[in-house]
Amino acid sequence: MKEHAPAPDYKRQRFPSAIIAHAVWLYCRFALRYRDVEEVLAERGVQVTDETVRQWCRKFGQQYANALRRRRQRPGDKWHLDAVFVQINGVQHSRWRAVDQDGAVLDILMQPRRDTRAAGRFLRRLPKGLAYVPRVVSTDTLASDGAALREILPSVEHRRHKGPNNRAENAHHPMRERERQMRRFKSPGHAQRFLAAYGLIIGHCRPRRHRLTATAYRQHRHDAFATWREVAAWPVPPDPPGGSGRARRRTIPALHRRLRLTIPTYPPPAQQANVGIRPRRKAR
């Protein structure tokens, strides 16, 4: 059994762990900018700057991703490998990505080239983090991938075809969309830091919904939220077992008081008279 990663260190942090984890989740789950996350938190009564959100994502994003990697189930025995070209500051780089047959992200690596040496470096990196050897590896028709596989994993079946490798090629689409939204990456290190954390977090939060029923999807979403709170050391009070509806409704206001969150009313009471809201008549 894998040992769980240590809890993130929130020492010297001004805000509680719930707000920090929620800000990181908003930035990774949705296509938001740092200033968008700042505005969402401001609407909930939390005053932070976009630079604070950026520092949170850079410091705690990879820690959350590592903890999610340790808690997930063992990936499948069929790997799909693919590499795409990424333009960074006018220089062409290769983004290597590996997924299993269910779409779970195995690893992402930025490299300056796409040749046999780069493929071998990526293939040596994969088994170290997963601690097992796959049954089948599927790649496209590039000859350098086959040469690296024969050298590093000679006992693994290699399938070279465009069709079976669509799983890995389609997995690049969310990355492309996020790259366009971010106005491209600033450097290879920036791309590696972001993609290493983003790939695992987005895979945890976005299951393959088209293959799940509504009940199974809600249960999966509930389990994903619970795992995220556990990973982030989120101090959420548990629901009372078998409690009444009144007791369950007191959980959210209690959490808001603990985090000092304020829920604004629209429109404010001082302006309700100006928007045509009539006062309620007294009962006769």
Backbone torsions as a table, in degrees:
resi	resn	phi	psi	omega
1	MET	NA	135.7	-177.9
2	LYS	-73.4	141.5	175.3
3	GLU	-80.1	137.6	179.8
4	HIS	-70.9	145.3	178.9
5	ALA	-68.4	150.8	178.7
6	PRO	-63.2	152.6	-179.3
7	ALA	-66.1	147.2	178.4
8	PRO	-60.1	145.8	-179.0
9	ASP	-90.7	109.1	179.4
10	TYR	-98.3	20.9	179.6
11	LYS	-65.2	139.8	-179.4
12	ARG	68.3	16.5	175.7
13	GLN	-94.3	135.4	-176.5
14	ARG	-74.6	-33.9	-175.5
15	PHE	-102.0	154.2	179.6
16	PRO	-70.0	167.7	-176.1
17	SER	-65.3	-29.7	-178.8
18	ALA	-63.3	-41.7	-179.3
19	ILE	-71.2	-41.1	179.5
20	ILE	-63.7	-46.4	-179.4
21	ALA	-65.8	-36.1	179.7
22	HIS	-68.2	-37.2	177.9
23	ALA	-65.6	-42.6	178.2
24	VAL	-65.5	-39.9	178.9
25	TRP	-64.7	-41.7	178.1
26	LEU	-61.4	-43.5	-176.9
27	TYR	-68.8	-37.8	-178.0
28	CYS	-84.4	-32.0	-175.7
29	ARG	-78.1	-37.4	-177.4
30	PHE	-116.9	159.7	179.7
31	ALA	-81.7	73.6	-177.7
32	LEU	-114.5	151.0	170.9
33	ARG	-87.8	170.7	178.7
34	TYR	-63.0	-37.5	178.9
35	ARG	-71.0	-28.1	174.1
36	ASP	-66.8	-42.5	176.9
37	VAL	-63.9	-38.9	176.5
38	GLU	-59.1	-41.7	-179.1
39	GLU	-70.1	-37.9	178.2
40	VAL	-63.5	-42.9	178.2
41	LEU	-68.7	-34.6	178.0
42	ALA	-64.9	-33.8	177.6
43	GLU	-65.8	-25.3	177.8
44	ARG	-92.7	4.9	177.2
45	GLY	91.4	12.2	-179.9
46	VAL	-106.8	116.2	-176.7
47	GLN	-96.7	104.5	175.8
48	VAL	-133.7	167.4	177.3
49	THR	-104.5	163.2	178.8
50	ASP	-65.6	-30.6	176.4
51	GLU	-66.2	-35.9	176.3
52	THR	-64.6	-42.3	177.6
53	VAL	-62.7	-39.3	179.1
54	ARG	-63.9	-42.7	178.5
55	GLN	-65.7	-37.4	176.5
56	TRP	-62.5	-46.4	-178.7
57	CYS	-64.6	-36.5	-179.1
58	ARG	-74.5	-34.8	-176.5
59	LYS	-84.7	-43.1	-173.1
60	PHE	-102.6	-14.8	-177.9
61	GLY	-60.9	-47.1	-179.7
62	GLN	-69.6	-32.5	176.6
63	GLN	-64.8	-42.9	176.7
64	TYR	-63.0	-41.4	-179.1
65	ALA	-64.4	-41.2	178.2
66	ASN	-64.0	-39.3	178.5
67	ALA	-67.9	-37.7	176.9
68	LEU	-66.0	-36.5	178.3
69	ARG	-63.2	-38.9	-179.9
70	ARG	-71.2	-28.6	-175.7
71	ARG	-91.1	-12.5	-177.6
72	ARG	-79.0	163.9	178.5
73	GLN	-72.3	164.6	179.5
74	ARG	-65.7	129.3	179.5
75	PRO	-63.5	172.6	-178.0
76	GLY	-72.8	172.7	-177.2
77	ASP	-95.5	10.4	177.5
78	LYS	-120.9	116.2	-176.6
79	TRP	-104.3	143.3	174.9
80	HIS	-118.1	121.5	-178.1
81	LEU	-114.4	140.4	177.5
82	ASP	-158.0	156.6	178.4
83	ALA	-137.2	138.1	177.8
84	VAL	-125.7	155.7	-179.6
85	PHE	-87.8	137.3	180.0
86	VAL	-127.3	132.2	179.2
87	GLN	-94.6	119.2	-179.5
88	ILE	-128.2	113.0	180.0
89	ASN	54.9	39.8	178.3
90	GLY	79.2	1.2	-179.6
91	VAL	-112.4	136.6	-177.6
92	GLN	-86.8	128.0	176.1
93	HIS	-125.1	166.3	179.3
94	SER	-114.0	132.2	176.8
95	ARG	-106.5	108.9	-179.6
96	TRP	-90.5	137.6	-176.0
97	ARG	-144.2	139.3	178.3
98	ALA	-130.1	133.0	176.6
99	VAL	-132.6	161.6	176.1
100	ASP	-94.8	-173.4	-175.7
101	GLN	-69.8	-15.3	177.8
102	ASP	-96.6	1.0	179.8
103	GLY	90.0	3.5	179.4
104	ALA	-71.9	133.8	-178.3
105	VAL	-74.4	126.6	177.8
106	LEU	-93.2	-48.0	179.6
107	ASP	-167.5	157.1	176.8
108	ILE	-136.4	135.1	-177.4
109	LEU	-143.9	130.2	174.7
110	MET	-93.3	130.2	-179.9
111	GLN	-138.1	153.1	-178.3
112	PRO	-75.1	-18.8	-176.0
113	ARG	-132.0	168.9	173.9
114	ARG	-131.5	83.5	-178.7
115	ASP	-141.2	-168.9	-177.9
116	THR	-64.8	-38.5	-179.7
117	ARG	-66.0	-42.0	178.3
118	ALA	-66.8	-39.9	177.4
119	ALA	-64.1	-39.7	177.6
120	GLY	-65.7	-38.5	177.8
121	ARG	-63.2	-39.5	179.7
122	PHE	-70.8	-38.2	-179.9
123	LEU	-70.8	-31.7	175.2
124	ARG	-71.3	-29.2	-178.6
125	ARG	-75.1	-33.2	-174.6
126	LEU	-65.5	-55.2	-177.4
127	PRO	-61.9	-25.5	179.9
128	LYS	-65.8	-39.6	-179.4
129	GLY	-80.9	-24.9	-176.4
130	LEU	-100.7	-21.6	175.4
131	ALA	63.4	31.5	172.7
132	TYR	-160.3	162.3	-177.4
133	VAL	-107.2	136.8	-177.8
134	PRO	-75.3	170.0	175.4
135	ARG	-89.3	-40.2	-177.7
136	VAL	-135.1	139.9	172.4
137	VAL	-121.6	123.6	-178.3
138	SER	-110.8	127.8	178.1
139	THR	-132.7	178.2	174.3
140	ASP	-83.4	-165.6	-172.4
141	THR	-86.9	13.8	178.8
142	LEU	-70.4	130.5	-174.8
143	ALA	-69.8	-28.2	-177.2
144	SER	-65.7	-31.3	178.2
145	ASP	-65.2	-42.7	178.6
146	GLY	-64.8	-37.7	179.1
147	ALA	-65.4	-41.1	178.9
148	ALA	-67.9	-38.4	179.4
149	LEU	-66.2	-41.1	179.0
150	ARG	-64.3	-26.3	-179.4
151	GLU	-85.4	-39.4	-172.0
152	ILE	-97.7	-44.4	-178.7
153	LEU	-122.8	73.1	-175.7
154	PRO	-70.7	-23.7	-177.5
155	SER	-87.1	-1.1	-176.7
156	VAL	-94.6	137.7	177.4
157	GLU	-70.3	132.9	-178.4
158	HIS	-113.1	126.4	177.8
159	ARG	-116.5	123.6	-178.2
160	ARG	-114.9	107.5	178.3
161	HIS	-168.5	148.8	179.2
162	LYS	-70.5	-39.3	-175.6
163	GLY	-64.9	-55.9	-179.5
164	PRO	-62.1	-18.5	-178.0
165	ASN	-95.4	15.0	178.7
166	ASN	-64.9	-24.6	179.4
167	ARG	-60.0	-45.1	179.8
168	ALA	-74.3	-37.3	-178.9
169	GLU	-67.9	-38.7	177.6
170	ASN	-71.0	-23.2	179.8
171	ALA	-69.5	-14.2	178.4
172	HIS	-79.7	-15.6	-174.7
173	HIS	-61.6	-46.9	177.0
174	PRO	-60.2	-34.4	178.2
175	MET	-66.8	-40.3	179.2
176	ARG	-63.3	-42.9	179.8
177	GLU	-63.4	-42.4	-180.0
178	ARG	-69.8	-33.5	177.8
179	GLU	-65.0	-40.7	177.7
180	ARG	-66.0	-38.5	179.8
181	GLN	-67.4	-30.7	-179.9
182	MET	-87.1	5.4	-176.4
183	ARG	58.3	42.1	179.2
184	ARG	69.4	163.6	-179.3
185	PHE	-82.6	151.7	-176.4
186	LYS	-84.0	-29.3	-178.2
187	SER	-160.1	163.6	176.1
188	PRO	-60.0	-36.5	177.1
189	GLY	-64.8	-40.1	176.2
190	HIS	-61.4	-42.7	178.6
191	ALA	-64.3	-42.5	-179.1
192	GLN	-66.0	-43.4	179.7
193	ARG	-62.9	-43.1	-177.5
194	PHE	-70.6	-48.2	-174.3
195	LEU	-69.3	-32.9	-179.8
196	ALA	-62.6	-37.4	178.9
197	ALA	-86.8	-40.1	-176.0
198	TYR	-64.5	-39.6	-177.4
199	GLY	-61.4	-41.8	-179.1
200	LEU	-76.2	-39.6	-178.0
201	ILE	-69.0	-43.0	-179.1
202	ILE	-69.5	-32.1	174.9
203	GLY	-68.2	-30.6	177.1
204	HIS	-74.1	-35.5	-175.2
205	CYS	-88.6	-20.7	-175.5
206	ARG	-122.4	90.8	178.0
207	PRO	-77.4	176.5	178.0
208	ARG	-79.6	86.0	-170.6
209	ARG	-66.1	-30.2	-177.3
210	HIS	-68.1	-12.3	178.4
211	ARG	-104.4	6.1	-177.8
212	LEU	-119.3	146.6	171.6
213	THR	-75.1	169.6	-178.3
214	ALA	-62.9	-41.1	179.8
215	THR	-66.6	-43.3	179.1
216	ALA	-65.8	-36.5	179.8
217	TYR	-67.2	-41.7	178.7
218	ARG	-64.6	-39.2	178.2
219	GLN	-66.1	-41.1	177.4
220	HIS	-63.2	-40.4	179.2
221	ARG	-65.8	-39.6	177.8
222	HIS	-63.6	-42.7	178.5
223	ASP	-66.5	-36.6	178.9
224	ALA	-66.0	-40.5	177.0
225	PHE	-63.9	-42.0	179.9
226	ALA	-64.2	-40.6	177.7
227	THR	-65.8	-38.5	179.3
228	TRP	-64.3	-41.3	177.5
229	ARG	-64.9	-37.1	179.0
230	GLU	-68.2	-41.0	179.8
231	VAL	-65.1	-41.3	-177.2
232	ALA	-85.0	2.2	-177.1
233	ALA	54.9	49.2	-176.9
234	TRP	-81.3	117.3	-177.8
235	PRO	-80.1	74.9	178.7
236	VAL	-99.4	126.8	178.7
237	PRO	-67.6	136.8	-178.5
238	PRO	-70.7	154.7	176.7
239	ASP	-67.5	139.8	178.2
240	PRO	-67.3	128.6	-179.3
241	PRO	-68.4	123.6	178.0
242	GLY	68.3	17.2	-178.4
243	GLY	-75.0	168.5	179.9
244	SER	-78.3	168.8	177.9
245	GLY	-63.5	-33.5	178.9
246	ARG	-65.6	-37.0	179.1
247	ALA	-69.7	-36.8	178.7
248	ARG	-70.0	-32.1	-179.5
249	ARG	-72.2	-19.9	179.1
250	ARG	-79.8	-8.3	-176.5
251	THR	-69.3	-46.9	-176.9
252	ILE	-66.7	-48.3	175.9
253	PRO	-59.0	-35.2	177.7
254	ALA	-64.2	-39.5	177.5
255	LEU	-65.9	-39.4	178.8
256	HIS	-63.6	-39.4	178.5
257	ARG	-67.4	-36.2	179.4
258	ARG	-66.0	-40.8	-179.2
259	LEU	-89.7	-0.4	179.4
260	ARG	59.3	41.6	177.3
261	LEU	-90.1	146.2	177.8
262	THR	-120.7	133.7	178.0
263	ILE	-101.5	109.3	-177.5
264	PRO	-70.6	150.4	176.4
265	THR	-101.7	140.0	-177.7
266	TYR	-120.2	124.2	-12.4
267	PRO	-77.5	167.5	178.0
268	PRO	-59.5	155.1	-178.0
269	PRO	-58.7	-31.6	-178.5
270	ALA	-70.1	-19.9	-177.5
271	GLN	-107.7	2.7	-177.8
272	GLN	-66.2	-28.7	-179.3
273	ALA	-71.9	-19.4	-177.6
274	ASN	-90.9	-4.4	-177.8
275	VAL	-113.6	17.1	174.4
276	GLY	83.5	20.1	178.5
277	ILE	-90.6	115.4	-177.5
278	ARG	-86.0	144.0	176.5
279	PRO	-67.8	148.5	-179.1
280	ARG	-70.6	137.2	179.8
281	ARG	-73.1	145.6	177.0
282	LYS	-75.3	143.9	177.4
283	ALA	-70.4	138.3	-179.8
284	ARG	-78.1	NA	NA
